[in-house]
Amino acid sequence: MSPRALDGLKIIDLTRVLGGPYCTMILADHGADVIKVEPPQGDEVRDWGPPFLTREDGTSDASYFLGANRNKRAMTLDLARPEGRAVLLRLLDGADALVENFKPGSLEKWGIGFEALSARFPRLIHCRISGFGADGPLGGLPGYDAVVQAMTGLMTINGLPGGGPVRMGTPIVDLGTGLYAALGIMMAVHERTRSGRGQFIDLTLHDTALALLHPAAANYLLSGRRPAATGNAHPNIAPYETFPTATCDIFIAGGNDGQFRKLCALLDRPDIAAHPDFATNAERLAHRGAMKAALTDALAGHDGAELAIRLIEAGVPAGAVQPVDAALNSAHARHRAMVADLDGVRTLGTPIKFSRTPGGPRSAPPRFAQHQAEILTGHGYSEAEIAALEADQIIRPARR
């Protein structure tokens, strides 16, 4: 197997649900040894289905779990008990990063918060993902993707004008937090090459959601006007939205005046571009309704999918609106290796394409406690010690 960019990096993953697992999956995709430590009841998203993958032995996992946990090794540990925390300390020996999403204060209560861990493991990077952080007016409260979307304005800029707030169809806050967490860990690893010291990374869903509010936040901070939902239309650019054709909707992104003129020429309607109300982006925004009506009329007789290809090949960004299944099964998705099969589990590929150290899916998402003996043996535990931990229910072979 080809070398990967993060070969040699060791990550202890105490996270559940999505933001944390998505972060550690990104690292695992590129070679990090991610040890997923689950509580006795397991990561709850193993049950977030249907659909489920059911195996010959009767065990099953939901697609929600499978989509965020490939390339990891899995074991269990009851951290509420001192014996479980002692095992964690053994696992952390030589680890580069600890990623967790416990309620702020939980690890401190158990004596394994950042201060205690950094005294013992000065090079350890400790990344905590929480809803709102440990302090402040909302400090310590639990956070969930859709709730944070609601609280931070994301829902109010999504959906159709006048249609009411709409949750985004993908858990953008959880996924964004996972991405920021992976980036933060890599920044801390780089900084450690200078200082020799680890540090604490405080990631919250709240902060991520606000950071993802571009350009709505930038528009408000400059103009003082409250952003509102614009449907498929962009608040700053026109045309930049969906249009109907004879066969399907297409999205046209005329990001500048030259592209708009080229669009109109390709539609054999240079008169639209020549109209003074549509001469500049600012004018098109001011007369968006009339512009859309004119373009809709010009597009009405076209095959949308065929036209979209002609437009984008001519330098006018456009694409046919496709359902998820069509996108995943497209020729370009196959060419870019964006879908893989891991021992019967179909999963997404990695969007990060290195020239020398390719990453991506290589092992299926782990079954509950699948690598338990292997991990503990690798950290110096004997068979008798492992059996004793299991007998005391510090570790478990099956979910509680």
C-alpha positions as CSV (number, residue, x, y, z in Angstrom):
1,M,0.0,0.0,0.0
2,S,1.3,3.5,-0.9
3,P,2.5,5.7,1.9
4,R,0.0,8.1,3.2
5,A,0.4,11.7,4.3
6,L,-0.4,11.0,8.0
7,D,1.3,7.6,8.4
8,G,2.7,7.4,12.0
9,L,0.1,9.8,13.5
10,K,-1.8,8.2,16.4
11,I,-5.3,9.5,17.3
12,I,-7.4,8.4,20.2
13,D,-11.0,9.0,19.3
14,L,-13.6,9.3,22.1
15,T,-16.2,10.9,19.9
16,R,-19.7,9.8,18.9
17,V,-22.4,10.9,16.4
18,L,-20.9,13.0,13.6
19,G,-18.7,16.0,14.1
20,G,-15.9,14.2,15.9
21,P,-16.1,10.9,13.9
22,Y,-16.1,12.9,10.6
23,C,-12.9,14.7,11.8
24,T,-11.1,11.5,12.7
25,M,-12.3,9.8,9.5
26,I,-10.6,12.6,7.5
27,L,-7.3,11.9,9.4
28,A,-7.8,8.1,9.1
29,D,-8.3,8.4,5.3
30,H,-4.8,9.8,5.1
31,G,-3.0,7.2,7.2
32,A,-3.5,8.2,10.8
33,D,-4.0,5.2,13.2
34,V,-7.4,6.2,14.6
35,I,-8.5,4.1,17.6
36,K,-12.2,4.6,18.1
37,V,-13.0,4.0,21.7
38,E,-16.8,3.6,22.2
39,P,-18.8,3.5,25.5
40,P,-20.3,0.2,26.6
41,Q,-23.6,1.0,24.7
42,G,-21.6,1.9,21.6
43,D,-21.8,5.0,19.3
44,E,-25.6,5.7,19.1
45,V,-25.5,6.4,15.4
46,R,-25.0,2.6,14.9
47,D,-28.8,2.6,15.5
48,W,-29.7,5.7,13.3
49,G,-31.5,3.8,10.5
50,P,-32.8,2.4,8.4
51,P,-31.0,1.7,6.2
52,F,-28.9,-0.9,8.0
53,L,-26.1,-3.2,6.9
54,T,-27.0,-6.6,8.5
55,R,-24.2,-9.2,8.7
56,E,-24.3,-13.0,8.8
57,D,-23.7,-13.0,12.5
58,G,-26.8,-10.9,13.1
59,T,-25.0,-7.7,14.0
60,S,-26.0,-4.5,12.1
61,D,-25.0,-0.9,11.7
62,A,-26.8,2.0,10.2
63,S,-25.6,3.9,7.2
64,Y,-25.2,7.0,9.4
65,F,-22.4,5.2,11.3
66,L,-20.9,3.5,8.2
67,G,-20.6,6.9,6.4
68,A,-18.3,8.5,9.0
69,N,-16.1,5.7,10.5
70,R,-14.1,4.0,7.8
71,N,-10.4,3.2,8.2
72,K,-10.6,3.1,12.0
73,R,-9.9,0.5,14.6
74,A,-12.6,0.0,17.3
75,M,-12.7,-1.0,21.0
76,T,-14.9,-0.3,24.0
77,L,-14.1,1.3,27.3
78,D,-16.2,2.3,30.3
79,L,-14.6,5.7,31.2
80,A,-17.0,6.2,34.1
81,R,-15.0,3.7,36.1
82,P,-11.4,4.3,37.3
83,E,-10.2,1.1,35.7
84,G,-11.4,2.3,32.3
85,R,-9.6,5.6,32.7
86,A,-6.4,3.7,33.6
87,V,-6.7,1.9,30.2
88,L,-7.2,5.2,28.5
89,L,-4.0,6.5,29.9
90,R,-2.2,3.4,28.5
91,L,-3.7,4.1,25.1
92,L,-2.6,7.8,25.3
93,D,1.0,6.8,25.7
94,G,2.6,7.8,22.4
95,A,-0.6,9.3,21.0
96,D,-0.5,12.6,19.0
97,A,-4.0,13.7,19.6
98,L,-7.1,13.0,21.7
99,V,-10.4,13.9,20.2
100,E,-13.5,13.9,22.4
101,N,-17.0,15.4,22.5
102,F,-18.0,14.8,26.1
103,K,-20.0,17.5,27.8
104,P,-17.5,20.2,29.0
105,G,-16.3,19.3,32.5
106,S,-16.9,15.6,32.2
107,L,-13.2,14.6,31.7
108,E,-12.1,17.1,34.3
109,K,-14.5,15.5,36.8
110,W,-12.8,12.2,36.1
111,G,-9.4,13.7,36.5
112,I,-8.4,13.3,32.8
113,G,-9.0,16.9,31.6
114,F,-6.5,18.8,29.5
115,E,-4.4,20.1,32.5
116,A,-4.0,16.6,34.0
117,L,-3.3,14.9,30.6
118,S,-0.8,17.6,29.4
119,A,1.2,17.2,32.7
120,R,1.6,13.5,31.9
121,F,1.7,13.8,28.1
122,P,3.2,17.3,27.3
123,R,3.1,16.7,23.5
124,L,-0.6,15.6,23.4
125,I,-3.0,17.7,21.4
126,H,-6.4,17.6,23.0
127,C,-9.3,18.6,20.7
128,R,-12.7,19.0,22.4
129,I,-15.9,19.4,20.3
130,S,-18.9,20.7,22.1
131,G,-22.1,22.6,21.4
132,F,-21.2,26.0,22.9
133,G,-18.0,25.6,24.8
134,A,-17.4,25.4,28.6
135,D,-18.3,29.0,29.6
136,G,-20.3,32.0,28.4
137,P,-24.1,32.4,28.5
138,L,-24.6,29.0,26.8
139,G,-21.5,27.3,28.1
140,G,-21.9,23.6,28.9
141,L,-25.2,23.2,27.2
142,P,-25.7,20.4,24.6
143,G,-25.6,21.2,20.9
144,Y,-27.2,19.5,18.0
145,D,-26.7,20.3,14.3
146,A,-30.3,21.4,13.5
147,V,-30.7,23.3,16.7
148,V,-27.5,25.2,16.1
149,Q,-28.6,25.9,12.5
150,A,-31.8,27.5,14.0
151,M,-29.9,29.5,16.7
152,T,-27.2,30.9,14.4
153,G,-29.4,32.1,11.4
154,L,-28.5,29.4,9.0
155,M,-32.1,28.2,8.8
156,T,-33.4,31.8,8.1
157,I,-31.2,32.1,4.9
158,N,-32.2,28.7,3.6
159,G,-35.4,28.0,1.7
160,L,-37.7,30.0,-0.4
161,P,-38.5,33.7,0.2
162,G,-41.4,34.0,2.5
163,G,-41.5,30.2,3.1
164,G,-40.2,30.2,6.6
165,P,-36.9,28.8,8.0
166,V,-35.7,25.5,6.6
167,R,-33.1,23.1,7.9
168,M,-30.3,22.5,5.4
169,G,-30.6,19.0,4.0
170,T,-27.1,18.0,5.0
171,P,-25.8,18.4,8.6
172,I,-23.6,21.2,7.6
173,V,-22.7,22.3,11.1
174,D,-21.6,18.9,12.2
175,L,-19.6,18.3,9.0
176,G,-18.1,21.8,9.1
177,T,-17.0,21.3,12.8
178,G,-15.4,18.0,11.8
179,L,-13.5,19.7,9.0
180,Y,-12.4,22.6,11.3
181,A,-11.3,20.1,13.9
182,A,-9.2,18.1,11.5
183,L,-7.6,21.4,10.3
184,G,-7.0,22.5,13.8
185,I,-5.3,19.3,14.8
186,M,-3.0,19.5,11.8
187,M,-2.2,23.1,12.7
188,A,-1.3,22.0,16.2
189,V,0.8,19.2,15.0
190,H,2.7,21.7,12.8
191,E,3.1,24.1,15.7
192,R,4.4,21.3,17.9
193,T,7.4,20.9,15.6
194,R,8.6,24.3,16.8
195,S,7.5,24.2,20.4
196,G,7.6,20.5,21.3
197,R,4.3,21.0,23.1
198,G,0.7,20.0,22.6
199,Q,-2.2,22.2,23.2
200,F,-6.0,22.4,23.7
201,I,-8.3,23.0,20.8
202,D,-11.8,24.2,21.7
203,L,-14.2,23.6,18.8
204,T,-17.9,24.4,19.1
205,L,-20.8,23.8,16.8
206,H,-22.0,27.4,17.6
207,D,-18.7,29.0,16.4
208,T,-18.6,26.8,13.3
209,A,-22.1,27.7,12.3
210,L,-21.3,31.4,12.5
211,A,-18.1,30.9,10.6
212,L,-20.1,29.2,7.8
213,L,-22.5,32.2,7.4
214,H,-20.6,33.7,4.4
215,P,-21.7,35.8,2.6
216,A,-24.8,36.5,4.8
217,A,-22.7,37.6,7.7
218,A,-20.4,39.7,5.6
219,N,-23.4,41.4,3.9
220,Y,-25.0,42.2,7.3
221,L,-21.8,43.4,8.9
222,L,-21.3,45.9,6.0
223,S,-24.9,47.0,5.3
224,G,-26.7,46.5,8.7
225,R,-29.5,44.8,6.8
226,R,-30.8,41.4,8.0
227,P,-30.2,38.7,5.4
228,A,-33.2,36.7,4.3
229,A,-33.8,33.5,2.3
230,T,-33.4,33.9,-1.4
231,G,-34.2,30.4,-2.5
232,N,-31.8,29.2,-5.2
233,A,-30.8,32.8,-6.1
234,H,-27.6,34.2,-4.8
235,P,-27.9,37.4,-2.7
236,N,-24.9,39.1,-4.4
237,I,-24.8,37.7,-8.0
238,A,-27.3,37.5,-10.9
239,P,-27.9,35.3,-12.7
240,Y,-26.9,32.7,-10.1
241,E,-29.9,30.3,-9.6
242,T,-31.9,27.5,-11.2
243,F,-33.9,27.9,-14.4
244,P,-36.4,25.6,-16.0
245,T,-35.8,24.1,-19.4
246,A,-37.8,21.7,-21.6
247,T,-36.4,18.7,-19.9
248,C,-35.0,19.6,-16.4
249,D,-33.9,22.5,-14.2
250,I,-30.4,23.7,-14.6
251,F,-28.3,26.0,-12.4
252,I,-26.6,28.8,-14.2
253,A,-23.8,30.8,-12.4
254,G,-23.1,33.9,-14.4
255,G,-20.5,35.3,-12.0
256,N,-19.5,38.3,-14.1
257,D,-20.7,40.5,-16.9
258,G,-18.6,38.7,-19.6
259,Q,-20.2,35.3,-18.6
260,F,-23.6,36.9,-18.8
261,R,-23.0,38.2,-22.3
262,K,-21.6,34.8,-23.4
263,L,-24.7,33.1,-21.9
264,C,-27.0,35.3,-23.9
265,A,-25.0,34.8,-27.1
266,L,-25.1,31.0,-26.7
267,L,-28.9,31.3,-26.3
268,D,-29.1,33.4,-29.5
269,R,-30.5,36.3,-27.4
270,P,-27.8,39.0,-27.4
271,D,-30.6,41.5,-27.0
272,I,-31.0,40.4,-23.3
273,A,-27.4,41.2,-22.6
274,A,-27.7,44.5,-24.4
275,H,-30.6,45.7,-22.3
276,P,-29.5,48.5,-20.1
277,D,-31.2,47.0,-17.0
278,F,-29.0,43.9,-17.3
279,A,-25.7,45.6,-18.3
280,T,-23.9,45.0,-14.9
281,N,-24.3,42.7,-12.0
282,A,-25.7,45.5,-9.9
283,E,-28.3,46.3,-12.5
284,R,-29.2,42.6,-12.9
285,L,-29.7,42.3,-9.1
286,A,-31.9,45.4,-9.1
287,H,-34.0,43.9,-12.0
288,R,-33.6,40.3,-11.0
289,G,-37.3,39.4,-11.8
290,A,-37.3,40.8,-15.3
291,M,-33.9,39.3,-16.0
292,K,-35.1,35.8,-14.8
293,A,-38.2,36.1,-16.9
294,A,-36.2,36.9,-20.0
295,L,-33.8,34.1,-19.5
296,T,-36.6,31.6,-18.7
297,D,-38.2,32.4,-22.0
298,A,-34.9,31.9,-23.8
299,L,-34.3,28.6,-22.1
300,A,-37.8,27.1,-22.5
301,G,-37.1,25.1,-25.7
302,H,-33.8,23.6,-24.7
303,D,-32.8,20.2,-23.5
304,G,-31.4,21.2,-20.1
305,A,-28.7,18.5,-19.6
306,E,-27.3,19.0,-23.1
307,L,-27.4,22.8,-22.8
308,A,-25.7,22.8,-19.5
309,I,-22.7,20.9,-21.0
310,R,-22.5,23.3,-23.9
311,L,-22.6,26.3,-21.5
312,I,-19.9,25.0,-19.2
313,E,-17.7,23.9,-22.1
314,A,-18.0,27.5,-23.4
315,G,-17.0,29.0,-20.1
316,V,-20.4,29.7,-18.6
317,P,-20.7,27.7,-15.3
318,A,-23.9,25.6,-15.5
319,G,-25.1,22.2,-14.5
320,A,-28.3,20.1,-14.7
321,V,-30.0,19.6,-11.3
322,Q,-29.5,15.9,-10.4
323,P,-30.7,13.7,-7.6
324,V,-28.2,12.1,-5.2
325,D,-28.2,8.7,-6.9
326,A,-27.5,10.2,-10.3
327,A,-24.6,12.2,-8.9
328,L,-23.0,9.3,-7.1
329,N,-23.4,7.1,-10.2
330,S,-22.1,9.7,-12.7
331,A,-19.1,8.9,-14.9
332,H,-17.1,11.8,-13.4
333,A,-17.7,10.5,-9.8
334,R,-16.4,7.2,-10.9
335,H,-13.4,8.8,-12.6
336,R,-12.6,10.8,-9.4
337,A,-12.9,7.6,-7.3
338,M,-15.6,9.3,-5.1
339,V,-17.4,6.0,-4.4
340,A,-15.6,2.9,-3.1
341,D,-16.5,-0.6,-2.1
342,L,-15.0,-1.9,1.2
343,D,-15.8,-5.5,1.8
344,G,-19.4,-4.9,0.7
345,V,-19.8,-1.5,2.3
346,R,-20.2,1.2,-0.3
347,T,-18.7,4.5,0.9
348,L,-17.6,7.9,-0.3
349,G,-14.1,8.5,-1.4
350,T,-11.9,11.3,-0.2
351,P,-11.9,14.7,-2.0
352,I,-8.3,15.3,-0.9
353,K,-6.1,14.0,-3.8
354,F,-2.4,13.9,-3.1
355,S,0.1,13.3,-5.9
356,R,2.6,11.2,-3.9
357,T,0.7,10.0,-0.9
358,P,-2.8,9.1,-2.0
359,G,-5.4,8.6,0.7
360,G,-9.0,7.4,0.8
361,P,-11.0,4.4,1.9
362,R,-9.0,1.2,2.6
363,S,-10.9,-0.6,5.4
364,A,-14.5,-0.9,6.2
365,P,-16.1,0.9,9.2
366,P,-15.3,-1.3,12.2
367,R,-17.8,-3.5,13.9
368,F,-18.4,-2.9,17.6
369,A,-15.2,-3.8,19.5
370,Q,-13.8,-5.4,16.4
371,H,-10.1,-4.6,17.1
372,Q,-10.3,-4.7,20.9
373,A,-7.8,-7.5,21.6
374,E,-5.5,-6.3,18.8
375,I,-5.4,-2.7,20.3
376,L,-4.9,-3.8,23.9
377,T,-2.2,-6.3,23.0
378,G,-0.4,-3.6,21.1
379,H,-0.4,-1.5,24.2
380,G,1.1,-4.2,26.4
381,Y,-1.9,-6.0,27.8
382,S,-1.6,-9.8,28.2
383,E,-4.4,-12.2,27.3
384,A,-5.1,-12.6,31.0
385,E,-5.4,-8.9,31.6
386,I,-7.7,-8.5,28.7
387,A,-9.9,-11.3,30.0
388,A,-10.0,-9.7,33.4
389,L,-11.0,-6.3,31.9
390,E,-13.8,-8.1,30.0
391,A,-14.9,-10.0,33.2
392,D,-15.1,-6.7,35.1
393,Q,-17.1,-5.2,32.1
394,I,-14.5,-2.4,31.7
395,I,-14.5,-3.6,28.1
396,R,-17.2,-5.5,26.3
397,P,-17.4,-7.8,23.3
398,A,-21.0,-6.8,22.6
399,R,-23.0,-3.6,23.1
400,R,-24.7,-3.1,26.4
